[in-house]
Amino acid sequence: MDSPHCHPADASAQALPGVPADWLRPDWPAPAHVQALCTTRAGGCSTGAYASMNLGLHVGDAAQAVLANRARLVAALQSITPGARPVFLDQVHGSCAVPLGAELPDGTPADAAWAQAPGLACTIMVADCLPVLFTDRLGRRVAAAHAGWRGLAGGVLESVLECFRPLAHRENALAAIHSRAKPANDLFAWLGPCIGPKAFEVGDDVRAAFCALDGAAKQHFAPRGGGKFLANLPALARQRLAAQGVTQVYGNDGSDAWCTFSQPSRFFSHRRDGAVGGGTGRMAACIWLG
């Protein structure tokens, strides 16, 4: 059941005309020309299980409604940055990160994207998985990752960080040889809403996958008996980022305020609603250079 006080602090931190007040705007120290938002269920025209701002064309909703919702997302982005547009991926729970260019169509198979051209919004759709947005201290590049447990264990965040390493010594060709030494603490990451640690039940295979990467991951799995565990997805993401030297991480702290499963009126949740009425909608997290 929703709590009237269970909203992330980011939700109204930077409300703007043209952007529904319920959508999340990251509260982080990114440069002013770096723009980002995360949709909720509010502001669309879908009905039933998909009400109202469903952005997924693949979940059983009426295509006309989804396209109208995507047009509303475009309008919201362009109310912030004229000409901006979201670029949607075909997310496959992998670790591939692709660069966005003007010629890249929607539907490219990947689970992360990065951009350095203004107006191209890296866009990740979610309904329990964790969206992670990135930029560097100077705002030269932005990226977004779809971090479900498979992608997170498979290295999707590490793939995104590789996209930032060439920025280390851009002006110095000799120093570029050593670009892998770029301090990752020059990067900012923001974690959006996802299924929370009180609701994300997984099997021992999931726990084993993370513990094989880092034995300390076991602290983020609470035993439930019968070989089941409650996994803390945002904590696991923070652990993976910290292992790469990224310490400036904002947004989702694993509290109820960020849990998609526990707030049915605000967030879509595949695990909560996917088997009810044939499906559920998708939200989108977007980041772009203005």
C-alpha positions as CSV (number, residue, x, y, z in Angstrom):
1,M,0.0,0.0,0.0
2,D,1.3,3.4,-0.9
3,S,2.5,5.8,1.8
4,P,1.6,9.5,1.4
5,H,5.1,10.3,2.6
6,C,6.9,7.7,0.6
7,H,8.4,9.8,-2.2
8,P,12.1,10.1,-3.0
9,A,13.6,13.5,-2.2
10,D,14.6,13.8,-5.9
11,A,10.9,13.8,-7.0
12,S,10.2,17.5,-6.6
13,A,13.7,18.8,-6.3
14,Q,13.7,20.4,-9.7
15,A,10.1,20.6,-10.9
16,L,9.9,22.3,-14.3
17,P,7.0,23.6,-16.5
18,G,6.1,20.9,-19.0
19,V,7.3,18.0,-16.8
20,P,4.7,16.3,-14.7
21,A,5.3,17.1,-11.0
22,D,5.3,13.5,-10.0
23,W,8.3,12.6,-12.3
24,L,11.7,12.3,-10.7
25,R,14.4,14.9,-11.4
26,P,17.8,13.8,-10.0
27,D,19.1,15.8,-7.1
28,W,22.9,15.5,-7.8
29,P,25.8,17.9,-8.5
30,A,25.9,17.4,-12.3
31,P,26.7,20.4,-14.4
32,A,23.7,22.6,-15.3
33,H,23.7,21.5,-19.0
34,V,23.3,17.9,-18.0
35,Q,19.6,17.1,-18.0
36,A,17.8,14.0,-16.6
37,L,14.4,12.8,-15.5
38,C,12.6,9.6,-14.7
39,T,9.0,9.1,-15.5
40,T,6.4,7.5,-13.2
41,R,2.9,6.2,-13.9
42,A,1.6,9.8,-14.1
43,G,1.0,12.0,-17.1
44,G,-0.1,9.5,-19.8
45,C,-3.2,8.3,-21.6
46,S,-3.0,4.5,-21.3
47,T,-5.7,2.7,-19.3
48,G,-6.3,-0.3,-17.2
49,A,-3.1,-2.2,-16.1
50,Y,-1.1,0.2,-18.1
51,A,-2.4,3.5,-16.7
52,S,-1.3,5.9,-17.4
53,M,2.2,6.7,-18.7
54,N,3.2,3.4,-20.2
55,L,6.1,3.7,-22.6
56,G,6.6,0.1,-23.6
57,L,5.4,-1.0,-27.0
58,H,6.2,-4.7,-26.2
59,V,3.9,-5.2,-23.1
60,G,0.5,-5.6,-24.6
61,D,-0.8,-2.1,-24.4
62,A,-2.5,-0.4,-27.3
63,A,0.2,0.9,-29.7
64,Q,-1.7,4.2,-30.2
65,A,-1.7,4.9,-26.5
66,V,2.0,4.1,-26.2
67,L,3.0,6.3,-29.1
68,A,0.9,9.1,-27.6
69,N,2.8,8.6,-24.3
70,R,6.1,8.7,-26.1
71,A,5.1,11.9,-27.8
72,R,4.4,13.3,-24.3
73,L,7.8,12.3,-23.2
74,V,9.4,14.0,-26.2
75,A,7.4,17.1,-25.4
76,A,8.6,17.0,-21.8
77,L,12.3,16.7,-22.9
78,Q,11.8,19.5,-25.4
79,S,10.3,21.8,-22.8
80,I,13.7,21.6,-21.1
81,T,15.9,21.3,-24.2
82,P,14.5,22.3,-27.6
83,G,15.0,19.5,-30.1
84,A,15.9,16.8,-27.5
85,R,14.6,13.3,-28.2
86,P,14.7,10.0,-26.3
87,V,16.4,7.0,-28.1
88,F,14.8,3.7,-27.0
89,L,16.8,0.5,-26.9
90,D,15.8,-3.2,-27.3
91,Q,16.9,-4.2,-23.8
92,V,18.0,-7.8,-23.5
93,H,19.4,-8.0,-19.9
94,G,22.9,-8.0,-21.2
95,S,25.9,-5.7,-20.8
96,C,26.4,-4.0,-24.2
97,A,26.7,-0.2,-24.2
98,V,26.2,1.6,-27.5
99,P,27.0,5.2,-28.6
100,L,24.1,7.3,-29.6
101,G,24.3,9.2,-32.9
102,A,21.8,11.0,-35.0
103,E,21.5,8.0,-37.3
104,L,20.9,5.4,-34.5
105,P,17.3,4.2,-34.7
106,D,15.1,3.1,-31.8
107,G,15.3,-0.6,-31.1
108,T,19.0,-1.2,-31.1
109,P,19.8,-4.3,-29.0
110,A,21.7,-3.1,-25.9
111,D,21.2,-2.4,-22.2
112,A,23.2,0.8,-22.0
113,A,23.9,3.8,-24.1
114,W,26.1,6.9,-24.0
115,A,26.1,10.2,-25.8
116,Q,28.2,13.3,-26.2
117,A,26.0,15.1,-28.8
118,P,23.5,17.6,-27.4
119,G,19.8,16.5,-27.4
120,L,20.2,12.7,-27.7
121,A,18.7,11.3,-24.6
122,C,20.0,8.0,-23.4
123,T,16.8,6.2,-22.4
124,I,16.3,3.1,-20.3
125,M,12.9,1.5,-19.7
126,V,12.2,-0.2,-16.3
127,A,9.5,-1.8,-14.2
128,D,11.5,-3.2,-11.3
129,C,15.0,-3.2,-12.8
130,L,17.4,-0.4,-11.7
131,P,18.0,2.5,-14.1
132,V,21.5,4.1,-13.6
133,L,22.4,7.5,-15.0
134,F,26.0,8.8,-15.4
135,T,27.9,11.9,-16.2
136,D,31.4,13.2,-15.6
137,R,32.2,16.3,-13.5
138,L,32.5,18.5,-16.6
139,G,29.4,17.1,-18.3
140,R,31.2,16.1,-21.5
141,R,29.4,12.8,-21.8
142,V,26.3,11.1,-20.4
143,A,25.1,7.5,-20.2
144,A,22.3,5.3,-18.9
145,A,22.3,1.6,-18.0
146,H,19.5,-1.0,-17.5
147,A,20.7,-2.8,-14.4
148,G,18.5,-5.8,-13.6
149,W,20.3,-8.5,-11.7
150,R,21.6,-10.3,-14.8
151,G,23.0,-7.1,-16.3
152,L,24.5,-6.0,-13.0
153,A,26.2,-9.3,-12.5
154,G,27.1,-9.5,-16.2
155,G,29.0,-6.2,-16.1
156,V,26.7,-3.6,-17.6
157,L,27.9,-0.8,-15.3
158,E,31.5,-1.7,-16.0
159,S,30.7,-1.4,-19.8
160,V,29.4,2.1,-19.2
161,L,32.4,3.1,-17.3
162,E,34.6,2.0,-20.2
163,C,32.8,4.7,-22.3
164,F,34.1,7.4,-20.0
165,R,37.7,6.4,-19.7
166,P,38.8,8.0,-23.0
167,L,37.8,11.4,-21.6
168,A,40.7,11.3,-19.1
169,H,43.3,13.1,-21.2
170,R,41.4,14.1,-24.3
171,E,43.8,16.9,-25.2
172,N,47.0,15.0,-24.8
173,A,47.7,12.2,-27.2
174,L,50.5,10.7,-25.2
175,A,48.6,10.8,-22.0
176,A,45.7,9.1,-23.7
177,I,47.7,5.9,-23.7
178,H,47.2,5.9,-19.9
179,S,43.5,6.9,-20.1
180,R,42.6,3.7,-18.2
181,A,44.0,5.4,-15.1
182,K,41.3,8.0,-15.2
183,P,40.0,8.4,-11.6
184,A,36.5,7.1,-11.5
185,N,35.6,9.5,-8.7
186,D,35.4,12.2,-11.5
187,L,32.1,10.5,-12.3
188,F,28.6,10.9,-10.9
189,A,26.0,8.1,-10.9
190,W,22.3,8.4,-10.0
191,L,20.2,5.3,-9.2
192,G,16.5,5.5,-10.0
193,P,13.5,3.6,-8.6
194,C,13.6,-0.3,-8.6
195,I,12.2,-3.2,-6.7
196,G,13.3,-2.8,-3.1
197,P,15.1,-5.1,-0.7
198,K,11.9,-6.1,1.1
199,A,10.3,-7.4,-2.1
200,F,13.0,-8.7,-4.4
201,E,13.1,-12.5,-3.7
202,V,15.7,-14.5,-5.6
203,G,17.2,-17.9,-5.6
204,D,20.7,-19.0,-4.5
205,D,21.8,-18.8,-8.1
206,V,21.5,-15.1,-8.0
207,R,23.3,-14.8,-4.7
208,A,26.1,-17.1,-6.0
209,A,26.5,-15.0,-9.2
210,F,27.2,-11.9,-7.2
211,C,29.3,-13.6,-4.5
212,A,31.5,-15.0,-7.2
213,L,32.3,-11.4,-8.3
214,D,32.8,-10.2,-4.7
215,G,32.4,-12.2,-1.6
216,A,31.3,-9.1,0.3
217,A,28.1,-9.2,-1.8
218,K,26.6,-11.7,0.6
219,Q,25.7,-8.9,3.0
220,H,23.2,-7.7,0.5
221,F,21.1,-10.9,0.6
222,A,18.8,-11.6,3.5
223,P,17.9,-15.4,3.9
224,R,14.3,-16.3,3.7
225,G,14.6,-20.0,4.0
226,G,14.0,-22.7,1.3
227,G,17.0,-21.5,-0.6
228,K,15.5,-18.0,-1.2
229,F,16.9,-14.6,-0.4
230,L,15.8,-11.0,-0.4
231,A,18.3,-9.1,-2.6
232,N,19.2,-5.4,-2.2
233,L,19.6,-4.4,-5.9
234,P,20.6,-0.7,-5.3
235,A,23.2,-1.8,-2.7
236,L,24.6,-4.3,-5.1
237,A,24.9,-1.6,-7.7
238,R,26.6,0.7,-5.3
239,Q,29.1,-2.1,-4.5
240,R,29.8,-2.7,-8.2
241,L,30.4,1.0,-8.7
242,A,32.6,1.3,-5.6
243,A,34.7,-1.6,-6.9
244,Q,35.4,0.6,-10.0
245,G,36.2,3.7,-7.9
246,V,32.9,5.4,-8.4
247,T,32.0,6.9,-5.0
248,Q,29.7,9.8,-5.9
249,V,26.4,7.9,-6.1
250,Y,23.1,9.5,-5.6
251,G,19.4,8.6,-5.6
252,N,18.0,5.2,-4.6
253,D,19.3,4.2,-1.2
254,G,17.2,1.0,-0.9
255,S,14.5,2.7,1.2
256,D,10.8,2.1,0.7
257,A,10.5,5.5,-1.1
258,W,12.3,4.1,-4.1
259,C,10.6,0.7,-4.2
260,T,8.6,0.1,-7.4
261,F,6.9,-3.0,-6.0
262,S,5.4,-1.3,-2.9
263,Q,3.9,1.8,-4.6
264,P,1.4,0.6,-7.1
265,S,-0.2,4.0,-7.7
266,R,3.1,5.6,-8.6
267,F,5.4,3.0,-10.2
268,F,5.0,0.1,-12.6
269,S,6.2,-3.3,-11.3
270,H,6.6,-6.3,-13.5
271,R,6.9,-8.7,-10.5
272,R,3.9,-7.2,-8.8
273,D,1.6,-6.9,-11.8
274,G,3.1,-8.7,-14.8
275,A,0.9,-11.8,-14.3
276,V,-2.2,-9.8,-13.5
277,G,-4.4,-8.7,-16.4
278,G,-1.7,-9.7,-19.0
279,G,1.0,-7.3,-18.2
280,T,2.2,-3.9,-16.8
281,G,3.7,-0.8,-18.2
282,R,7.2,0.6,-18.4
283,M,8.7,3.8,-17.1
284,A,11.7,5.6,-18.6
285,A,14.9,7.2,-17.2
286,C,16.5,9.7,-19.6
287,I,19.7,11.7,-19.5
288,W,21.0,14.1,-22.2
289,L,23.2,17.1,-22.8
290,G,21.3,20.4,-23.1
